[in-house]
Amino acid sequence: MARDIHMNRVLIIVLIGLCATSCSYFEFTMKGYTGWPIETRILYDRHSVSRPAQNALQLKGEARIAMRCERITDGVFSSEINLQPGTTLRLQTRTTPYDDSIATKRGIIIDVTDGQTSVTVDGKTTISNTPLPINAPFVVELYTDGQWTCVYVACVDVGRYESATPSTQWIIASLPSGGTALLADPSIEPLYSSN
């Protein structure tokens, strides 16, 4: 009987340890109720990332996050964005959190700021005027299809960009020069329906 009590205590301690390690503050899921849940990882400065709502993230300062829908490489990323004036939101595609930290190629880099959006592909940068609403959110959409990525910011067609770098599941978001950005209701969905 004493052996059974000891075994039960050991089992409880192991279960508590497993539960504690499986629920990480640095990883969480948004839109878990949909068919396309978004795995989100805080890559840097976890104290500068907050969740004002279940499907929203607020980034401040040097915050850096990565989002993915595990089964989607070619698809549509969409999010409602609200930028503090003077803030640049950087979105990166065709990279991974690991590759982005060690590789010289950074995938496609999209920098959205007050009145313009710059897109850098293979070292070449294109700048487009993208007037943003004052004190109001706007939508950013990225369509990835094979070698092509189409970028839309605040209903402006920024362009269609070709890259030899393969598509990945990841979208990395950061604030390269500080500030504050709210990403509300992000979604990552397949480009084409399987029906």
mmCIF file of the C-alpha atoms, coordinates in Angstrom:
data_MODEL
# 
_entry.id   MODEL 
# 
loop_
_atom_site.group_PDB 
_atom_site.id 
_atom_site.type_symbol 
_atom_site.label_atom_id 
_atom_site.label_alt_id 
_atom_site.label_comp_id 
_atom_site.label_asym_id 
_atom_site.label_entity_id 
_atom_site.label_seq_id 
_atom_site.pdbx_PDB_ins_code 
_atom_site.Cartn_x 
_atom_site.Cartn_y 
_atom_site.Cartn_z 
_atom_site.occupancy 
_atom_site.B_iso_or_equiv 
_atom_site.pdbx_formal_charge 
_atom_site.auth_seq_id 
_atom_site.auth_comp_id 
_atom_site.auth_asym_id 
_atom_site.auth_atom_id 
_atom_site.pdbx_PDB_model_num 
ATOM 1   C CA . MET A 1 1   ? 0.000   0.000  0.000   1.00 0.00 ? 1   MET A CA 1 
ATOM 2   C CA . ALA A 1 2   ? 2.840   2.402  0.840   1.00 0.00 ? 2   ALA A CA 1 
ATOM 3   C CA . ARG A 1 3   ? 4.402   1.606  -2.526  1.00 0.00 ? 3   ARG A CA 1 
ATOM 4   C CA . ASP A 1 4   ? 1.112   2.479  -4.319  1.00 0.00 ? 4   ASP A CA 1 
ATOM 5   C CA . ILE A 1 5   ? 0.894   5.831  -2.501  1.00 0.00 ? 5   ILE A CA 1 
ATOM 6   C CA . HIS A 1 6   ? 4.517   6.621  -3.428  1.00 0.00 ? 6   HIS A CA 1 
ATOM 7   C CA . MET A 1 7   ? 3.871   5.695  -7.092  1.00 0.00 ? 7   MET A CA 1 
ATOM 8   C CA . ASN A 1 8   ? 0.737   7.896  -7.146  1.00 0.00 ? 8   ASN A CA 1 
ATOM 9   C CA . ARG A 1 9   ? 2.739   10.838 -5.768  1.00 0.00 ? 9   ARG A CA 1 
ATOM 10  C CA . VAL A 1 10  ? 5.444   10.346 -8.402  1.00 0.00 ? 10  VAL A CA 1 
ATOM 11  C CA . LEU A 1 11  ? 2.795   10.132 -11.135 1.00 0.00 ? 11  LEU A CA 1 
ATOM 12  C CA . ILE A 1 12  ? 1.148   13.355 -9.935  1.00 0.00 ? 12  ILE A CA 1 
ATOM 13  C CA . ILE A 1 13  ? 4.497   15.193 -9.872  1.00 0.00 ? 13  ILE A CA 1 
ATOM 14  C CA . VAL A 1 14  ? 5.320   14.000 -13.392 1.00 0.00 ? 14  VAL A CA 1 
ATOM 15  C CA . LEU A 1 15  ? 1.884   15.072 -14.688 1.00 0.00 ? 15  LEU A CA 1 
ATOM 16  C CA . ILE A 1 16  ? 2.187   18.512 -13.088 1.00 0.00 ? 16  ILE A CA 1 
ATOM 17  C CA . GLY A 1 17  ? 5.650   18.910 -14.638 1.00 0.00 ? 17  GLY A CA 1 
ATOM 18  C CA . LEU A 1 18  ? 4.358   17.926 -18.078 1.00 0.00 ? 18  LEU A CA 1 
ATOM 19  C CA . CYS A 1 19  ? 1.452   20.366 -17.835 1.00 0.00 ? 19  CYS A CA 1 
ATOM 20  C CA . ALA A 1 20  ? 3.732   23.179 -16.711 1.00 0.00 ? 20  ALA A CA 1 
ATOM 21  C CA . THR A 1 21  ? 6.146   22.683 -19.600 1.00 0.00 ? 21  THR A CA 1 
ATOM 22  C CA . SER A 1 22  ? 3.474   22.240 -22.292 1.00 0.00 ? 22  SER A CA 1 
ATOM 23  C CA . CYS A 1 23  ? 1.850   25.629 -21.627 1.00 0.00 ? 23  CYS A CA 1 
ATOM 24  C CA . SER A 1 24  ? 4.494   28.156 -22.583 1.00 0.00 ? 24  SER A CA 1 
ATOM 25  C CA . TYR A 1 25  ? 4.113   31.898 -22.167 1.00 0.00 ? 25  TYR A CA 1 
ATOM 26  C CA . PHE A 1 26  ? 6.222   32.290 -25.299 1.00 0.00 ? 26  PHE A CA 1 
ATOM 27  C CA . GLU A 1 27  ? 3.846   30.294 -27.532 1.00 0.00 ? 27  GLU A CA 1 
ATOM 28  C CA . PHE A 1 28  ? 0.088   30.459 -27.908 1.00 0.00 ? 28  PHE A CA 1 
ATOM 29  C CA . THR A 1 29  ? -2.612  29.830 -30.491 1.00 0.00 ? 29  THR A CA 1 
ATOM 30  C CA . MET A 1 30  ? -4.970  32.358 -32.004 1.00 0.00 ? 30  MET A CA 1 
ATOM 31  C CA . LYS A 1 31  ? -8.118  31.386 -33.917 1.00 0.00 ? 31  LYS A CA 1 
ATOM 32  C CA . GLY A 1 32  ? -7.972  27.919 -32.428 1.00 0.00 ? 32  GLY A CA 1 
ATOM 33  C CA . TYR A 1 33  ? -11.710 27.527 -33.045 1.00 0.00 ? 33  TYR A CA 1 
ATOM 34  C CA . THR A 1 34  ? -11.262 27.767 -36.831 1.00 0.00 ? 34  THR A CA 1 
ATOM 35  C CA . GLY A 1 35  ? -9.938  25.193 -39.234 1.00 0.00 ? 35  GLY A CA 1 
ATOM 36  C CA . TRP A 1 36  ? -6.769  27.298 -39.598 1.00 0.00 ? 36  TRP A CA 1 
ATOM 37  C CA . PRO A 1 37  ? -5.343  27.974 -36.107 1.00 0.00 ? 37  PRO A CA 1 
ATOM 38  C CA . ILE A 1 38  ? -2.410  30.374 -35.930 1.00 0.00 ? 38  ILE A CA 1 
ATOM 39  C CA . GLU A 1 39  ? 0.555   29.227 -33.863 1.00 0.00 ? 39  GLU A CA 1 
ATOM 40  C CA . THR A 1 40  ? 2.236   32.340 -32.465 1.00 0.00 ? 40  THR A CA 1 
ATOM 41  C CA . ARG A 1 41  ? 5.699   32.550 -30.919 1.00 0.00 ? 41  ARG A CA 1 
ATOM 42  C CA . ILE A 1 42  ? 7.238   35.491 -29.120 1.00 0.00 ? 42  ILE A CA 1 
ATOM 43  C CA . LEU A 1 43  ? 10.791  35.611 -30.468 1.00 0.00 ? 43  LEU A CA 1 
ATOM 44  C CA . TYR A 1 44  ? 12.063  38.637 -28.583 1.00 0.00 ? 44  TYR A CA 1 
ATOM 45  C CA . ASP A 1 45  ? 11.101  40.814 -25.629 1.00 0.00 ? 45  ASP A CA 1 
ATOM 46  C CA . ARG A 1 46  ? 8.068   38.951 -24.294 1.00 0.00 ? 46  ARG A CA 1 
ATOM 47  C CA . HIS A 1 47  ? 7.286   41.845 -21.955 1.00 0.00 ? 47  HIS A CA 1 
ATOM 48  C CA . SER A 1 48  ? 6.621   44.053 -25.000 1.00 0.00 ? 48  SER A CA 1 
ATOM 49  C CA . VAL A 1 49  ? 3.935   41.742 -26.412 1.00 0.00 ? 49  VAL A CA 1 
ATOM 50  C CA . SER A 1 50  ? 0.415   41.850 -24.999 1.00 0.00 ? 50  SER A CA 1 
ATOM 51  C CA . ARG A 1 51  ? -2.928  40.338 -25.969 1.00 0.00 ? 51  ARG A CA 1 
ATOM 52  C CA . PRO A 1 52  ? -5.683  42.939 -25.572 1.00 0.00 ? 52  PRO A CA 1 
ATOM 53  C CA . ALA A 1 53  ? -8.129  40.388 -27.011 1.00 0.00 ? 53  ALA A CA 1 
ATOM 54  C CA . GLN A 1 54  ? -8.092  36.677 -27.773 1.00 0.00 ? 54  GLN A CA 1 
ATOM 55  C CA . ASN A 1 55  ? -7.277  37.287 -31.455 1.00 0.00 ? 55  ASN A CA 1 
ATOM 56  C CA . ALA A 1 56  ? -5.160  40.417 -31.195 1.00 0.00 ? 56  ALA A CA 1 
ATOM 57  C CA . LEU A 1 57  ? -1.556  41.270 -30.385 1.00 0.00 ? 57  LEU A CA 1 
ATOM 58  C CA . GLN A 1 58  ? 0.006   44.547 -29.397 1.00 0.00 ? 58  GLN A CA 1 
ATOM 59  C CA . LEU A 1 59  ? 3.707   44.963 -30.101 1.00 0.00 ? 59  LEU A CA 1 
ATOM 60  C CA . LYS A 1 60  ? 5.828   47.638 -28.444 1.00 0.00 ? 60  LYS A CA 1 
ATOM 61  C CA . GLY A 1 61  ? 9.475   48.622 -28.575 1.00 0.00 ? 61  GLY A CA 1 
ATOM 62  C CA . GLU A 1 62  ? 11.701  45.807 -29.795 1.00 0.00 ? 62  GLU A CA 1 
ATOM 63  C CA . ALA A 1 63  ? 9.025   43.089 -29.772 1.00 0.00 ? 63  ALA A CA 1 
ATOM 64  C CA . ARG A 1 64  ? 9.311   40.397 -32.416 1.00 0.00 ? 64  ARG A CA 1 
ATOM 65  C CA . ILE A 1 65  ? 6.842   37.581 -33.075 1.00 0.00 ? 65  ILE A CA 1 
ATOM 66  C CA . ALA A 1 66  ? 6.354   34.780 -35.591 1.00 0.00 ? 66  ALA A CA 1 
ATOM 67  C CA . MET A 1 67  ? 3.004   33.394 -36.757 1.00 0.00 ? 67  MET A CA 1 
ATOM 68  C CA . ARG A 1 68  ? 2.138   30.377 -38.863 1.00 0.00 ? 68  ARG A CA 1 
ATOM 69  C CA . CYS A 1 69  ? -0.640  28.033 -39.810 1.00 0.00 ? 69  CYS A CA 1 
ATOM 70  C CA . GLU A 1 70  ? 1.176   24.735 -39.820 1.00 0.00 ? 70  GLU A CA 1 
ATOM 71  C CA . ARG A 1 71  ? -0.271  23.322 -43.036 1.00 0.00 ? 71  ARG A CA 1 
ATOM 72  C CA . ILE A 1 72  ? -0.084  26.439 -45.218 1.00 0.00 ? 72  ILE A CA 1 
ATOM 73  C CA . THR A 1 73  ? 2.887   27.676 -47.237 1.00 0.00 ? 73  THR A CA 1 
ATOM 74  C CA . ASP A 1 74  ? 1.004   29.206 -50.171 1.00 0.00 ? 74  ASP A CA 1 
ATOM 75  C CA . GLY A 1 75  ? -1.914  31.205 -48.867 1.00 0.00 ? 75  GLY A CA 1 
ATOM 76  C CA . VAL A 1 76  ? -3.365  34.505 -47.733 1.00 0.00 ? 76  VAL A CA 1 
ATOM 77  C CA . PHE A 1 77  ? -2.216  36.375 -44.642 1.00 0.00 ? 77  PHE A CA 1 
ATOM 78  C CA . SER A 1 78  ? -4.556  39.155 -43.566 1.00 0.00 ? 78  SER A CA 1 
ATOM 79  C CA . SER A 1 79  ? -4.654  41.362 -40.492 1.00 0.00 ? 79  SER A CA 1 
ATOM 80  C CA . GLU A 1 80  ? -6.201  44.614 -39.366 1.00 0.00 ? 80  GLU A CA 1 
ATOM 81  C CA . ILE A 1 81  ? -3.357  46.902 -38.266 1.00 0.00 ? 81  ILE A CA 1 
ATOM 82  C CA . ASN A 1 82  ? -3.322  50.026 -36.134 1.00 0.00 ? 82  ASN A CA 1 
ATOM 83  C CA . LEU A 1 83  ? 0.017   51.878 -36.020 1.00 0.00 ? 83  LEU A CA 1 
ATOM 84  C CA . GLN A 1 84  ? 1.072   54.546 -33.577 1.00 0.00 ? 84  GLN A CA 1 
ATOM 85  C CA . PRO A 1 85  ? 2.232   57.580 -35.644 1.00 0.00 ? 85  PRO A CA 1 
ATOM 86  C CA . GLY A 1 86  ? 5.897   57.253 -36.564 1.00 0.00 ? 86  GLY A CA 1 
ATOM 87  C CA . THR A 1 87  ? 5.925   53.455 -36.141 1.00 0.00 ? 87  THR A CA 1 
ATOM 88  C CA . THR A 1 88  ? 7.173   51.091 -38.843 1.00 0.00 ? 88  THR A CA 1 
ATOM 89  C CA . LEU A 1 89  ? 5.702   47.597 -38.879 1.00 0.00 ? 89  LEU A CA 1 
ATOM 90  C CA . ARG A 1 90  ? 7.962   45.040 -40.536 1.00 0.00 ? 90  ARG A CA 1 
ATOM 91  C CA . LEU A 1 91  ? 6.481   41.819 -41.925 1.00 0.00 ? 91  LEU A CA 1 
ATOM 92  C CA . GLN A 1 92  ? 8.753   39.118 -43.311 1.00 0.00 ? 92  GLN A CA 1 
ATOM 93  C CA . THR A 1 93  ? 7.759   36.119 -45.433 1.00 0.00 ? 93  THR A CA 1 
ATOM 94  C CA . ARG A 1 94  ? 9.727   33.297 -47.046 1.00 0.00 ? 94  ARG A CA 1 
ATOM 95  C CA . THR A 1 95  ? 11.832  32.869 -43.931 1.00 0.00 ? 95  THR A CA 1 
ATOM 96  C CA . THR A 1 96  ? 11.614  31.089 -40.586 1.00 0.00 ? 96  THR A CA 1 
ATOM 97  C CA . PRO A 1 97  ? 12.463  32.283 -37.074 1.00 0.00 ? 97  PRO A CA 1 
ATOM 98  C CA . TYR A 1 98  ? 15.644  30.167 -37.212 1.00 0.00 ? 98  TYR A CA 1 
ATOM 99  C CA . ASP A 1 99  ? 16.734  31.148 -40.752 1.00 0.00 ? 99  ASP A CA 1 
ATOM 100 C CA . ASP A 1 100 ? 16.042  34.809 -40.137 1.00 0.00 ? 100 ASP A CA 1 
ATOM 101 C CA . SER A 1 101 ? 18.429  34.827 -37.189 1.00 0.00 ? 101 SER A CA 1 
ATOM 102 C CA . ILE A 1 102 ? 21.358  33.154 -38.978 1.00 0.00 ? 102 ILE A CA 1 
ATOM 103 C CA . ALA A 1 103 ? 20.900  33.453 -42.767 1.00 0.00 ? 103 ALA A CA 1 
ATOM 104 C CA . THR A 1 104 ? 22.008  36.373 -44.909 1.00 0.00 ? 104 THR A CA 1 
ATOM 105 C CA . LYS A 1 105 ? 18.784  36.254 -46.967 1.00 0.00 ? 105 LYS A CA 1 
ATOM 106 C CA . ARG A 1 106 ? 15.810  37.577 -45.052 1.00 0.00 ? 106 ARG A CA 1 
ATOM 107 C CA . GLY A 1 107 ? 13.030  36.485 -47.411 1.00 0.00 ? 107 GLY A CA 1 
ATOM 108 C CA . ILE A 1 108 ? 10.649  39.255 -48.467 1.00 0.00 ? 108 ILE A CA 1 
ATOM 109 C CA . ILE A 1 109 ? 10.672  42.267 -46.137 1.00 0.00 ? 109 ILE A CA 1 
ATOM 110 C CA . ILE A 1 110 ? 7.611   44.545 -46.073 1.00 0.00 ? 110 ILE A CA 1 
ATOM 111 C CA . ASP A 1 111 ? 7.932   47.781 -44.061 1.00 0.00 ? 111 ASP A CA 1 
ATOM 112 C CA . VAL A 1 112 ? 4.650   49.661 -43.499 1.00 0.00 ? 112 VAL A CA 1 
ATOM 113 C CA . THR A 1 113 ? 4.853   53.183 -42.100 1.00 0.00 ? 113 THR A CA 1 
ATOM 114 C CA . ASP A 1 114 ? 2.734   56.373 -42.014 1.00 0.00 ? 114 ASP A CA 1 
ATOM 115 C CA . GLY A 1 115 ? 2.473   57.100 -45.731 1.00 0.00 ? 115 GLY A CA 1 
ATOM 116 C CA . GLN A 1 116 ? 4.478   54.491 -47.574 1.00 0.00 ? 116 GLN A CA 1 
ATOM 117 C CA . THR A 1 117 ? 5.269   50.817 -47.848 1.00 0.00 ? 117 THR A CA 1 
ATOM 118 C CA . SER A 1 118 ? 8.641   49.459 -48.918 1.00 0.00 ? 118 SER A CA 1 
ATOM 119 C CA . VAL A 1 119 ? 9.137   45.908 -50.150 1.00 0.00 ? 119 VAL A CA 1 
ATOM 120 C CA . THR A 1 120 ? 12.636  44.403 -50.308 1.00 0.00 ? 120 THR A CA 1 
ATOM 121 C CA . VAL A 1 121 ? 13.228  41.239 -52.346 1.00 0.00 ? 121 VAL A CA 1 
ATOM 122 C CA . ASP A 1 122 ? 16.732  39.881 -52.932 1.00 0.00 ? 122 ASP A CA 1 
ATOM 123 C CA . GLY A 1 123 ? 18.300  43.226 -51.980 1.00 0.00 ? 123 GLY A CA 1 
ATOM 124 C CA . LYS A 1 124 ? 16.088  45.316 -54.289 1.00 0.00 ? 124 LYS A CA 1 
ATOM 125 C CA . THR A 1 125 ? 13.693  47.763 -52.596 1.00 0.00 ? 125 THR A CA 1 
ATOM 126 C CA . THR A 1 126 ? 10.499  49.189 -54.092 1.00 0.00 ? 126 THR A CA 1 
ATOM 127 C CA . ILE A 1 127 ? 8.650   52.038 -52.342 1.00 0.00 ? 127 ILE A CA 1 
ATOM 128 C CA . SER A 1 128 ? 4.931   52.724 -52.826 1.00 0.00 ? 128 SER A CA 1 
ATOM 129 C CA . ASN A 1 129 ? 2.672   55.450 -51.453 1.00 0.00 ? 129 ASN A CA 1 
ATOM 130 C CA . THR A 1 130 ? 0.116   53.910 -49.136 1.00 0.00 ? 130 THR A CA 1 
ATOM 131 C CA . PRO A 1 131 ? -1.862  56.639 -47.370 1.00 0.00 ? 131 PRO A CA 1 
ATOM 132 C CA . LEU A 1 132 ? -3.116  55.306 -44.059 1.00 0.00 ? 132 LEU A CA 1 
ATOM 133 C CA . PRO A 1 133 ? -6.263  56.434 -42.255 1.00 0.00 ? 133 PRO A CA 1 
ATOM 134 C CA . ILE A 1 134 ? -5.613  58.744 -39.323 1.00 0.00 ? 134 ILE A CA 1 
ATOM 135 C CA . ASN A 1 135 ? -6.180  57.103 -35.928 1.00 0.00 ? 135 ASN A CA 1 
ATOM 136 C CA . ALA A 1 136 ? -7.971  54.170 -37.567 1.00 0.00 ? 136 ALA A CA 1 
ATOM 137 C CA . PRO A 1 137 ? -7.037  50.599 -38.449 1.00 0.00 ? 137 PRO A CA 1 
ATOM 138 C CA . PHE A 1 138 ? -6.278  49.395 -41.959 1.00 0.00 ? 138 PHE A CA 1 
ATOM 139 C CA . VAL A 1 139 ? -5.870  45.966 -43.543 1.00 0.00 ? 139 VAL A CA 1 
ATOM 140 C CA . VAL A 1 140 ? -2.640  44.353 -44.757 1.00 0.00 ? 140 VAL A CA 1 
ATOM 141 C CA . GLU A 1 141 ? -2.944  41.337 -47.059 1.00 0.00 ? 141 GLU A CA 1 
ATOM 142 C CA . LEU A 1 142 ? -0.175  39.118 -48.427 1.00 0.00 ? 142 LEU A CA 1 
ATOM 143 C CA . TYR A 1 143 ? -0.983  36.546 -51.112 1.00 0.00 ? 143 TYR A CA 1 
ATOM 144 C CA . THR A 1 144 ? 1.741   33.914 -51.571 1.00 0.00 ? 144 THR A CA 1 
ATOM 145 C CA . ASP A 1 145 ? 1.478   31.664 -54.624 1.00 0.00 ? 145 ASP A CA 1 
ATOM 146 C CA . GLY A 1 146 ? 4.587   29.735 -55.654 1.00 0.00 ? 146 GLY A CA 1 
ATOM 147 C CA . GLN A 1 147 ? 7.341   32.225 -56.540 1.00 0.00 ? 147 GLN A CA 1 
ATOM 148 C CA . TRP A 1 148 ? 4.958   35.203 -56.324 1.00 0.00 ? 148 TRP A CA 1 
ATOM 149 C CA . THR A 1 149 ? 3.806   37.345 -53.411 1.00 0.00 ? 149 THR A CA 1 
ATOM 150 C CA . CYS A 1 150 ? 1.177   40.086 -53.828 1.00 0.00 ? 150 CYS A CA 1 
ATOM 151 C CA . VAL A 1 151 ? 1.087   42.849 -51.210 1.00 0.00 ? 151 VAL A CA 1 
ATOM 152 C CA . TYR A 1 152 ? -1.924  45.046 -50.369 1.00 0.00 ? 152 TYR A CA 1 
ATOM 153 C CA . VAL A 1 153 ? -1.819  47.783 -47.712 1.00 0.00 ? 153 VAL A CA 1 
ATOM 154 C CA . ALA A 1 154 ? -4.885  49.897 -46.832 1.00 0.00 ? 154 ALA A CA 1 
ATOM 155 C CA . CYS A 1 155 ? -6.635  48.875 -50.082 1.00 0.00 ? 155 CYS A CA 1 
ATOM 156 C CA . VAL A 1 156 ? -3.586  49.869 -52.160 1.00 0.00 ? 156 VAL A CA 1 
ATOM 157 C CA . ASP A 1 157 ? -2.089  47.268 -54.499 1.00 0.00 ? 157 ASP A CA 1 
ATOM 158 C CA . VAL A 1 158 ? 1.578   47.662 -53.540 1.00 0.00 ? 158 VAL A CA 1 
ATOM 159 C CA . GLY A 1 159 ? 2.759   45.120 -56.107 1.00 0.00 ? 159 GLY A CA 1 
ATOM 160 C CA . ARG A 1 160 ? 3.439   41.558 -57.164 1.00 0.00 ? 160 ARG A CA 1 
ATOM 161 C CA . TYR A 1 161 ? 6.933   40.332 -56.299 1.00 0.00 ? 161 TYR A CA 1 
ATOM 162 C CA . GLU A 1 162 ? 8.861   37.306 -57.525 1.00 0.00 ? 162 GLU A CA 1 
ATOM 163 C CA . SER A 1 163 ? 11.349  35.482 -55.323 1.00 0.00 ? 163 SER A CA 1 
ATOM 164 C CA . ALA A 1 164 ? 13.349  32.315 -55.843 1.00 0.00 ? 164 ALA A CA 1 
ATOM 165 C CA . THR A 1 165 ? 13.327  31.783 -52.065 1.00 0.00 ? 165 THR A CA 1 
ATOM 166 C CA . PRO A 1 166 ? 10.781  29.053 -51.268 1.00 0.00 ? 166 PRO A CA 1 
ATOM 167 C CA . SER A 1 167 ? 7.541   29.814 -49.430 1.00 0.00 ? 167 SER A CA 1 
ATOM 168 C CA . THR A 1 168 ? 7.431   28.961 -45.739 1.00 0.00 ? 168 THR A CA 1 
ATOM 169 C CA . GLN A 1 169 ? 4.638   28.755 -43.198 1.00 0.00 ? 169 GLN A CA 1 
ATOM 170 C CA . TRP A 1 170 ? 5.939   31.748 -41.217 1.00 0.00 ? 170 TRP A CA 1 
ATOM 171 C CA . ILE A 1 171 ? 5.101   35.465 -41.074 1.00 0.00 ? 171 ILE A CA 1 
ATOM 172 C CA . ILE A 1 172 ? 7.472   37.385 -38.786 1.00 0.00 ? 172 ILE A CA 1 
ATOM 173 C CA . ALA A 1 173 ? 6.334   40.749 -37.378 1.00 0.00 ? 173 ALA A CA 1 
ATOM 174 C CA . SER A 1 174 ? 8.564   43.315 -35.669 1.00 0.00 ? 174 SER A CA 1 
ATOM 175 C CA . LEU A 1 175 ? 9.047   47.028 -35.050 1.00 0.00 ? 175 LEU A CA 1 
ATOM 176 C CA . PRO A 1 176 ? 12.543  47.873 -36.400 1.00 0.00 ? 176 PRO A CA 1 
ATOM 177 C CA . SER A 1 177 ? 12.514  51.402 -34.966 1.00 0.00 ? 177 SER A CA 1 
ATOM 178 C CA . GLY A 1 178 ? 10.288  50.941 -31.911 1.00 0.00 ? 178 GLY A CA 1 
ATOM 179 C CA . GLY A 1 179 ? 6.791   52.346 -31.474 1.00 0.00 ? 179 GLY A CA 1 
ATOM 180 C CA . THR A 1 180 ? 3.510   50.490 -31.084 1.00 0.00 ? 180 THR A CA 1 
ATOM 181 C CA . ALA A 1 181 ? 1.439   48.358 -33.456 1.00 0.00 ? 181 ALA A CA 1 
ATOM 182 C CA . LEU A 1 182 ? -1.784  46.432 -32.938 1.00 0.00 ? 182 LEU A CA 1 
ATOM 183 C CA . LEU A 1 183 ? -2.396  43.349 -35.099 1.00 0.00 ? 183 LEU A CA 1 
ATOM 184 C CA . ALA A 1 184 ? -6.074  42.455 -34.819 1.00 0.00 ? 184 ALA A CA 1 
ATOM 185 C CA . ASP A 1 185 ? -7.814  39.355 -36.121 1.00 0.00 ? 185 ASP A CA 1 
ATOM 186 C CA . PRO A 1 186 ? -4.857  37.939 -38.084 1.00 0.00 ? 186 PRO A CA 1 
ATOM 187 C CA . SER A 1 187 ? -5.668  35.053 -40.387 1.00 0.00 ? 187 SER A CA 1 
ATOM 188 C CA . ILE A 1 188 ? -3.670  32.663 -42.524 1.00 0.00 ? 188 ILE A CA 1 
ATOM 189 C CA . GLU A 1 189 ? -5.775  30.644 -44.942 1.00 0.00 ? 189 GLU A CA 1 
ATOM 190 C CA . PRO A 1 190 ? -5.211  28.521 -48.035 1.00 0.00 ? 190 PRO A CA 1 
ATOM 191 C CA . LEU A 1 191 ? -5.010  30.336 -51.320 1.00 0.00 ? 191 LEU A CA 1 
ATOM 192 C CA . TYR A 1 192 ? -7.214  27.785 -53.028 1.00 0.00 ? 192 TYR A CA 1 
ATOM 193 C CA . SER A 1 193 ? -10.088 25.800 -51.606 1.00 0.00 ? 193 SER A CA 1 
ATOM 194 C CA . SER A 1 194 ? -9.719  22.018 -51.689 1.00 0.00 ? 194 SER A CA 1 
ATOM 195 C CA . ASN A 1 195 ? -13.326 21.625 -52.904 1.00 0.00 ? 195 ASN A CA 1 
# 
